[in-house]
Amino acid sequence: MKQVFLRENKDHIVSSKYPLPVKAVRGQGYDTDDTIVYEVLLNGKPALLLVREKDRTASIFWDEGIMVYKISGILSSEEAVKMAESLE
């Protein structure tokens, strides 16, 4: 499932939720030259926060059992974490 949210300034935020296939390898690909990677906790669970200052984007990935979640867009790392923590 994917949802796209548009802000008044036309920036967008994408929220995704999808099942992790059985025997799938977990991980995320990203541009290592332009991305700062943080390991963070969301409600006590590990998550991966990717920040690209060059284009002002942030993406946060985490999983809960067989479901994988992602929030990304033109937003700060603080906004990404706050949005992720607010999901149930």
N, C-alpha and C positions, 0 to 999 in steps of 0.2 A: 504494500500500500504506500502510495506517495501523495503528499500534500504540498502544495506550493502556496506560500503566503506572500502577498505584495504589500510593501510599506507605502506610505504616502509619497515618499521620495522616489518611488519606482524600484527600489532595491527589493530583492526577493530572498526568501528563506525557504529551504526545502526540508521537509521532514519525511523520513522513510522508515518503514518497518517491513521486514521480510523474514521468512523462515530460513534457518541455516540448514542446508541439506545434511543428511547423515553422512559421516566420514568426511565432511568438508574441512579444508584447511582454513584456519582463521587468520586474518591479517588484512592490512590495507596498503595499497600502493600510493605513493605520493612523490612529488618532485623534491629530492633531498637538498637541492641547492637553495631553494626559496622557501622551505617550510620549516617551521620550528615545531617540534613534537614534544608534547607534555603528556605524562601519565598522570591522570587525575582520578579522584574517587567521586562517583555519583551515588548518593545515598548509600555509601559504604561499599560500593562495587567498583571494580576497575573500569576505566574508560580511556580512550585515546583521543587527545585534543590536538588537532593540526591547525596551525596559524600561519597564514601567508600575509605578511605585512605589506608586501608589494601591491597586492590587489585588495587589501582590507577584508579578507575572507577568513572564516573559521569553520571547521568541521569537527564534530564530535561523534565518536562511534562507541557503542557498547553493546553487550548482549546480555540477555536474561534467558538462560536455558537455551532453547532452540530458536529464539527470536533475536534478530540483529536490528539495532536502531541506529539512525544517523540523522543529525541535524546539521545543515550547512547553509552558508550564504554570506552576504556582506553584513557581518555583525562582529562584535568584539568577542573575545574569548569568554569574558564574563557573561555576556548575553547568551552565548551558546550553552554554557554550563547551567545557567539559571533556567533556561528553557528545558534542557534535558532533565533537570531535577524536578521540574513541575509535572512531567508526564507520569501517568500511572499505568 
